[in-house]
Structure formats: C-alpha cells, structure tokens
Amino acid sequence: MEVEELKNWLEENKIKLSNDDVFNVEKRIFLKEILYYKLYKNFKDYFNCLTKLKINYINLKLILLLLIPVVILKKISWFHN
C-alpha cells in the first residue's frame, strides 16, 4: 500500500523536513488512508481513522471524500480498477 511507503519515508526524513512539510505529508497520508478504506469497504478502519481526525486536517477534499458515495469515487479515482 502506498500509504505505508509514505509513512516509512516520513519517519526516515522527518529530521530533514520543516514542520510545515511534515504537516503536509501527514495530511496527504491521512487523506490517502481515508480514500483507501472507503473504496475497499474497510469501514472499521475508516471510522477509526475518522476518530483520529485532527481539526487542522479538515478541508474541502476531506469533506468531499466523506460525502461522495463510493460508486462515484470509484468512477473518478484513477488508481482503482
């Protein structure tokens, strides 16, 4: 899973990155996790991820991911087969 690779990369390079860069990478990882769990109907992990939601992560992308039905998400996702 791409998210695991990003997490590993972030752990290895956290020292070299500024706080803003770390925040942006963490936010990207969070959004990818949410999308992955929703698309593959892993709702237990999906809701666990939502409970760990930080106020700073809320943006338009996240709101759209939460509200758009899975069928539409599958049609617009480039990586889903």
N, C-alpha and C positions, 0 to 999 in steps of 0.2 A: 504494500500500500504506500502510496506517495507520502501520506501524512507521516508515517514512521520515518521515512528518509529525511523529511524536513525537520522532524523533532531531533533526530540524531545530528543533523547538520547544525542545528541551532545550539545544541549542547556543546558541540566541538568549537563553534565560532562565537559563542556568546561574549567572550572576553574582548574580541576584536570589534564588536559592533557597538554602536551608540545605543542609548536607551530607547530612542525613537525607532531605530531599526529593529531592535529586539521586539518592541511592541507591535510593529507592523508584521513581522514574521509570525509572531504568536497569533495575531488576529487572522492572518491568512491560513494558518494551520487550523484554527478553530472553525473557520468557515468551510474549509475542505472536509473536516470531520463531520460537521452538521450535514453537509450535502451528501457525503458518502453514506452515512447512517440512514438518512431519509430515503435515498434512492434504493438502497438494498434492504429496506424494511427491517432494519435492526433498531426497533423503536425503544428497546430498553436502553441501549447506549445513546440513542438520540436524546431521550429525556434526561439521562444522566448528564449529557453534555450541556443541555439547556439549564440544568440546575447549577452548573458551574459558570454560567454566563456572568461576565463582568459588565458593568454598566458602560464602560469605555468601548466595548466591542459592538454595541448596538449602532447600526447604521442601516441605510436603505437596502443593501444587499442582504443583510441578515433578515430584515423584515420580509423581504420578498421570498427568501428561502423558506421562511416559516409559513407563509400564507399561500404560496403557489402549490397546487396539488401535484402529487408525484408524477402523474401521467404527463402533465405539461413539462415538468422538469426533465423527464426522460427524453422528451422530444427536442428540447433546446440544449441539452447537455452534449457537448462534443465528444466526451470520453466514454459515455455509456453506450453499450451496443444494443 
